[in-house]
Amino acid sequence: MHSEFWHERWRSGRIGFHQQQVNPLLQRHWSQLQGSGEGRVLVPLCGKSLDMLWLREQGHEVAGVELNPLACEAFWSEQSVAVEAQQVGEFVVRHKDGLRLFCGDFFALPAEEFESIAWVYDRAALIAFPEPMRKRYAGTLIEKLPAGVGMLLITLEFDDVEGPPFSVTEDEVRSLYSERFEIEELSAERGAGRGGRAEVETVYILRDRI
């Protein structure tokens, strides 16, 4: 997907992917990944997700990465928090109370920003990319994440090939990540998605073999 696609979505308010509350699957399953409240969590393609605030409330430092400036600004303004923006390389960065939000292209995030990551929370990143970019995205995580990292991954599966979001099967998850991670399916819930289509929302834990 070209960056302009997402910029237009935010400009026009077509952000049905944004959830107005903390994701219940995150709340239900996060403790199965880790429950000590330690470690920095990477949230790729975070938008203005309230999930980042919930993760911080669990005692984590959080690093969110979002392409669109409107989303980044809205995240802070909707919390009534004034945060000074700093230019750090290719990113505009805002940071407060253990939550750092990088505004820019995820694929341009410097390798050193991955070094302190202990966990990854992916609800809206993998399914936002078409297939070639999914391979690039997963490859970036495999290459840059430090040893011992774990991931909570949420995907959607449906018959319609139109996206985003894109349908991602269990076979594809295993193809993308099994060279490095042990993959455990935690739950698979059937429901109605966009336009009433039948879809399955699946939660995985990925545990590093390194």
Wavefront OBJ file of the C-alpha trace (Angstrom):
o trace
v 0.000 0.000 0.000
v 1.284 3.464 -0.858
v 1.522 5.898 2.040
v -0.925 8.259 0.330
v -3.666 5.631 0.701
v -3.422 5.841 4.495
v -3.038 9.610 4.545
v -6.279 9.907 2.564
v -8.035 7.527 4.955
v -7.127 9.741 7.911
v -7.931 12.988 6.084
v -11.373 11.712 5.107
v -12.081 10.075 8.473
v -12.384 6.614 6.933
v -10.798 4.915 9.928
v -13.146 2.057 10.671
v -10.103 0.097 11.806
v -9.792 2.395 14.831
v -11.435 0.990 17.953
v -13.043 3.336 20.462
v -12.095 1.098 23.380
v -9.229 -1.104 24.461
v -9.211 -4.344 22.483
v -10.792 -7.080 24.634
v -8.556 -9.759 23.109
v -5.503 -7.829 24.268
v -6.918 -7.606 27.779
v -7.838 -11.277 27.802
v -4.617 -12.731 26.451
v -1.743 -10.378 27.253
v -0.967 -12.069 30.574
v -0.401 -15.336 28.716
v 2.451 -13.688 26.887
v 3.889 -12.037 29.932
v 2.376 -10.654 33.100
v 5.172 -9.028 35.069
v 4.676 -5.523 33.721
v 8.259 -5.282 32.565
v 9.786 -4.733 29.150
v 9.207 -2.305 26.315
v 6.348 -3.057 23.908
v 6.491 -2.210 20.198
v 3.117 -1.400 18.603
v 3.551 -1.164 14.805
v 1.022 0.848 12.776
v -0.542 1.952 16.046
v -2.809 4.742 14.769
v -4.284 6.447 17.835
v -5.039 3.163 19.574
v -6.065 3.197 23.232
v -4.337 -0.176 23.525
v -1.072 1.719 24.016
v -2.447 3.402 27.128
v -3.630 0.062 28.493
v -0.194 -1.477 27.960
v 1.406 1.444 29.773
v -1.027 0.956 32.649
v 0.270 -2.614 32.944
v 3.717 -1.164 33.716
v 5.279 -1.267 30.269
v 7.137 1.333 28.324
v 5.476 1.563 24.911
v 6.878 2.470 21.495
v 4.187 3.097 18.903
v 4.965 3.646 15.218
v 2.430 5.391 12.984
v 2.749 6.754 9.460
v 0.094 9.467 9.539
v 0.693 12.789 11.351
v -3.035 13.359 11.942
v -3.265 10.082 13.831
v -0.216 10.894 15.926
v -1.500 14.351 16.818
v -4.988 13.023 17.554
v -3.642 10.420 19.956
v -2.179 13.061 22.246
v -4.907 15.669 21.827
v -7.665 13.180 22.635
v -5.874 12.446 25.905
v -5.671 16.212 26.546
v -1.904 15.916 26.744
v 0.445 18.543 25.344
v 3.682 16.926 24.183
v 6.541 18.633 22.417
v 7.468 17.104 19.049
v 11.100 16.420 18.230
v 12.631 15.562 14.864
v 14.700 12.400 15.237
v 16.104 11.333 11.881
v 13.162 10.628 9.584
v 10.654 10.605 12.443
v 8.706 13.140 14.443
v 8.782 11.783 17.982
v 6.608 12.647 20.973
v 7.283 11.118 24.364
v 5.612 11.304 27.744
v 5.425 9.061 30.811
v 6.909 5.982 29.223
v 5.003 6.201 25.942
v 6.958 7.167 22.838
v 5.157 7.699 19.536
v 7.204 7.662 16.325
v 5.503 9.359 13.379
v 6.936 8.032 10.131
v 7.435 4.972 7.953
v 7.788 1.794 10.022
v 10.327 0.411 7.554
v 12.589 3.405 8.210
v 12.716 2.811 11.979
v 16.418 2.570 12.887
v 17.763 -0.778 14.065
v 18.742 0.705 17.429
v 15.090 1.416 18.240
v 14.442 -2.332 18.198
v 17.229 -3.150 20.645
v 15.235 -2.512 23.826
v 12.023 -4.182 22.634
v 10.865 -7.128 24.739
v 7.377 -7.581 23.300
v 5.411 -6.806 20.139
v 1.676 -6.205 20.024
v 0.252 -6.459 16.499
v -3.488 -6.007 16.080
v -3.562 -3.896 12.943
v -0.187 -4.089 11.211
v 0.129 -7.473 9.505
v -3.462 -7.385 8.231
v -2.982 -3.828 6.917
v -0.373 -4.912 4.363
v -0.935 -6.668 1.026
v 0.928 -9.959 0.654
v 4.303 -8.687 -0.664
v 4.485 -6.106 2.113
v 3.515 -8.670 4.731
v 6.635 -10.613 3.814
v 8.736 -7.459 4.072
v 7.142 -6.502 7.402
v 7.624 -9.924 9.003
v 11.155 -10.086 7.647
v 11.944 -6.726 9.240
v 10.769 -7.955 12.636
v 12.668 -11.223 12.328
v 15.841 -9.406 11.353
v 15.770 -6.518 13.821
v 14.088 -7.733 17.011
v 16.465 -8.759 19.810
v 16.726 -12.256 21.235
v 14.012 -13.411 23.600
v 11.222 -11.225 22.238
v 7.591 -12.343 22.282
v 4.595 -11.240 20.230
v 0.827 -11.110 20.591
v -0.591 -11.202 17.059
v -4.242 -10.760 16.066
v -5.340 -11.587 12.517
v -8.519 -11.728 10.454
v -9.495 -14.421 7.971
v -12.352 -14.118 5.473
v -13.226 -15.085 1.908
v -13.268 -11.580 0.431
v -9.863 -10.682 -1.004
v -10.456 -6.925 -0.923
v -8.504 -4.976 1.636
v -7.293 -3.529 3.828
v -7.733 -5.202 6.156
v -6.423 -8.267 4.383
v -7.238 -11.861 5.172
v -4.287 -13.691 6.736
v -4.493 -17.439 7.262
v -2.788 -19.546 9.909
v -0.680 -21.142 7.188
v 0.603 -17.736 6.180
v 1.371 -16.749 9.779
v 3.432 -19.902 10.151
v 5.135 -19.367 6.803
v 6.099 -15.818 7.763
v 7.293 -16.412 11.301
v 8.086 -20.062 12.025
v 11.774 -19.781 11.098
v 12.274 -17.814 14.310
v 9.197 -18.216 16.521
v 7.203 -20.959 18.168
v 3.601 -20.164 17.233
v 0.626 -20.971 19.456
v -2.984 -20.236 18.552
v -4.846 -18.990 21.621
v -8.323 -18.377 20.242
v -10.304 -18.131 17.013
v -13.624 -16.318 17.169
v -16.170 -16.199 14.360
v -18.080 -12.987 13.830
v -19.405 -10.462 11.333
v -16.971 -8.038 9.757
v -17.174 -5.268 7.170
v -20.425 -5.357 5.259
v -21.623 -8.246 7.424
v -19.120 -10.711 5.939
v -18.255 -13.787 7.982
v -14.750 -13.634 9.380
v -12.566 -15.301 11.968
v -10.435 -13.249 14.359
v -7.492 -15.282 15.595
v -5.041 -14.598 18.400
v -1.533 -16.048 18.396
v 1.400 -15.979 20.747
v 4.809 -16.038 19.104
v 7.692 -17.037 21.352
v 11.268 -16.521 20.249
v 13.430 -19.589 19.744
v 16.607 -17.499 20.046
l 1 2 3 4 5 6 7 8 9 10 11 12 13 14 15 16 17 18 19 20 21 22 23 24 25 26 27 28 29 30 31 32 33 34 35 36 37 38 39 40 41 42 43 44 45 46 47 48 49 50 51 52 53 54 55 56 57 58 59 60 61 62 63 64 65 66 67 68 69 70 71 72 73 74 75 76 77 78 79 80 81 82 83 84 85 86 87 88 89 90 91 92 93 94 95 96 97 98 99 100 101 102 103 104 105 106 107 108 109 110 111 112 113 114 115 116 117 118 119 120 121 122 123 124 125 126 127 128 129 130 131 132 133 134 135 136 137 138 139 140 141 142 143 144 145 146 147 148 149 150 151 152 153 154 155 156 157 158 159 160 161 162 163 164 165 166 167 168 169 170 171 172 173 174 175 176 177 178 179 180 181 182 183 184 185 186 187 188 189 190 191 192 193 194 195 196 197 198 199 200 201 202 203 204 205 206 207 208 209 210
